[in-house]
Amino acid sequence: GESEEGKRLVIDTILNRVDSELSYFPDTVSEVIFQKNAFSSTTDGRMEKCYVMEDICELVKEELENRTNNDVLYFRTGHYSNYGTPMFAEGNHYFSSI
């Protein structure tokens, strides 16, 4: 339900974690997504209700080529995360850097 920009920033958060040299982020997309306590959708059952959407696949391909934001590492809905330095809000997501 987020804007295209918001979707891109969520994708960037995942990709930036994969690329991060910080030791507490895993090195693959799957490991980042399923890292314990990383994303609520993997623990609250929403992940099982997800399905592949072609427009999201296209956004992922575009972000792999040219990221919208190289600094976002955290996001949370409704307010900033307890982690990182608050950066900005896009839609209902609040993004932070390290």
DRENDO-1510 file (C-alpha; in Angstrom, 1 decimal, always signed):
<recs>
REC; n; res; u; v; w
REC; 1; GLY; +0.0; +0.0; +0.0 .
REC; 2; GLU; +3.0; +2.3; -0.1 .
REC; 3; SER; +4.0; +4.7; -2.9 .
REC; 4; GLU; +6.5; +3.6; -5.5 .
REC; 5; GLU; +9.2; +5.7; -3.7 .
REC; 6; GLY; +8.3; +3.9; -0.4 .
REC; 7; LYS; +8.6; +0.5; -2.1 .
REC; 8; ARG; +12.0; +1.4; -3.6 .
REC; 9; LEU; +13.2; +2.5; -0.2 .
REC; 10; VAL; +12.1; -0.8; +1.4 .
REC; 11; ILE; +14.0; -2.6; -1.3 .
REC; 12; ASP; +17.0; -0.4; -0.7 .
REC; 13; THR; +16.9; -1.2; +3.0 .
REC; 14; ILE; +17.3; -4.9; +2.2 .
REC; 15; LEU; +19.9; -4.4; -0.5 .
REC; 16; ASN; +21.9; -2.0; +1.7 .
REC; 17; ARG; +22.0; -4.5; +4.5 .
REC; 18; VAL; +23.2; -7.2; +2.2 .
REC; 19; ASP; +26.0; -4.9; +0.9 .
REC; 20; SER; +26.8; -3.5; +4.4 .
REC; 21; GLU; +30.2; -4.3; +5.9 .
REC; 22; LEU; +28.6; -4.3; +9.4 .
REC; 23; SER; +28.9; -7.7; +11.0 .
REC; 24; TYR; +25.4; -7.9; +12.3 .
REC; 25; PHE; +23.7; -7.9; +8.8 .
REC; 26; PRO; +23.8; -11.2; +6.8 .
REC; 27; ASP; +25.2; -11.4; +3.3 .
REC; 28; THR; +22.2; -12.6; +1.3 .
REC; 29; VAL; +18.7; -11.2; +0.6 .
REC; 30; SER; +17.1; -14.3; +2.0 .
REC; 31; GLU; +19.2; -14.1; +5.2 .
REC; 32; VAL; +18.5; -10.4; +5.6 .
REC; 33; ILE; +14.7; -10.8; +5.2 .
REC; 34; PHE; +14.6; -13.8; +7.6 .
REC; 35; GLN; +17.1; -12.5; +10.2 .
REC; 36; LYS; +15.5; -12.9; +13.6 .
REC; 37; ASN; +13.5; -9.7; +14.6 .
REC; 38; ALA; +14.5; -7.9; +11.4 .
REC; 39; PHE; +11.1; -7.5; +9.7 .
REC; 40; SER; +7.8; -8.0; +11.5 .
REC; 41; SER; +6.2; -9.5; +8.4 .
REC; 42; THR; +8.3; -12.6; +8.7 .
REC; 43; THR; +7.1; -13.3; +12.2 .
REC; 44; ASP; +3.5; -12.1; +12.3 .
REC; 45; GLY; +2.2; -14.3; +9.4 .
REC; 46; ARG; +2.0; -11.5; +6.7 .
REC; 47; MET; +4.8; -13.1; +4.7 .
REC; 48; GLU; +2.6; -16.2; +4.1 .
REC; 49; LYS; +0.0; -14.0; +2.5 .
REC; 50; CYS; +2.4; -12.3; +0.1 .
REC; 51; TYR; +2.6; -13.0; -3.6 .
REC; 52; VAL; +4.9; -12.0; -6.5 .
REC; 53; MET; +3.9; -8.8; -8.2 .
REC; 54; GLU; +5.5; -8.0; -11.5 .
REC; 55; ASP; +5.7; -4.3; -10.8 .
REC; 56; ILE; +7.7; -5.0; -7.6 .
REC; 57; CYS; +10.0; -7.3; -9.5 .
REC; 58; GLU; +10.7; -4.5; -11.9 .
REC; 59; LEU; +11.4; -2.1; -9.0 .
REC; 60; VAL; +13.9; -4.6; -7.6 .
REC; 61; LYS; +15.7; -4.9; -10.9 .
REC; 62; GLU; +15.9; -1.1; -11.2 .
REC; 63; GLU; +17.2; -0.7; -7.6 .
REC; 64; LEU; +19.8; -3.4; -8.3 .
REC; 65; GLU; +21.0; -1.2; -11.2 .
REC; 66; ASN; +20.7; +2.2; -9.5 .
REC; 67; ARG; +19.7; +2.6; -5.9 .
REC; 68; THR; +17.3; +5.4; -4.9 .
REC; 69; ASN; +19.1; +5.6; -1.5 .
REC; 70; ASN; +22.4; +4.0; -0.4 .
REC; 71; ASP; +22.0; +5.0; +3.3 .
REC; 72; VAL; +18.8; +3.5; +4.5 .
REC; 73; LEU; +19.3; +0.5; +6.8 .
REC; 74; TYR; +16.2; +0.6; +9.0 .
REC; 75; PHE; +12.6; +1.4; +8.6 .
REC; 76; ARG; +9.5; +1.1; +10.8 .
REC; 77; THR; +5.9; +2.0; +10.3 .
REC; 78; GLY; +4.3; +4.8; +12.3 .
REC; 79; HIS; +7.5; +6.1; +13.9 .
REC; 80; TYR; +11.3; +5.9; +13.7 .
REC; 81; SER; +13.0; +2.7; +14.8 .
REC; 82; ASN; +15.0; +2.5; +18.0 .
REC; 83; TYR; +18.0; +1.7; +15.8 .
REC; 84; GLY; +20.0; +4.1; +13.6 .
REC; 85; THR; +19.8; +7.8; +13.0 .
REC; 86; PRO; +16.4; +9.1; +11.8 .
REC; 87; MET; +16.4; +10.3; +8.2 .
REC; 88; PHE; +12.9; +10.9; +6.8 .
REC; 89; ALA; +9.5; +9.5; +6.4 .
REC; 90; GLU; +7.9; +8.3; +3.2 .
REC; 91; GLY; +4.2; +7.4; +3.4 .
REC; 92; ASN; +3.8; +5.4; +6.7 .
REC; 93; HIS; +7.5; +4.3; +6.8 .
REC; 94; TYR; +10.1; +6.0; +8.8 .
REC; 95; PHE; +13.7; +5.4; +7.5 .
REC; 96; SER; +16.9; +5.6; +9.4 .
REC; 97; SER; +20.6; +5.2; +8.6 .
REC; 98; ILE; +23.4; +3.8; +10.8 .
</recs>
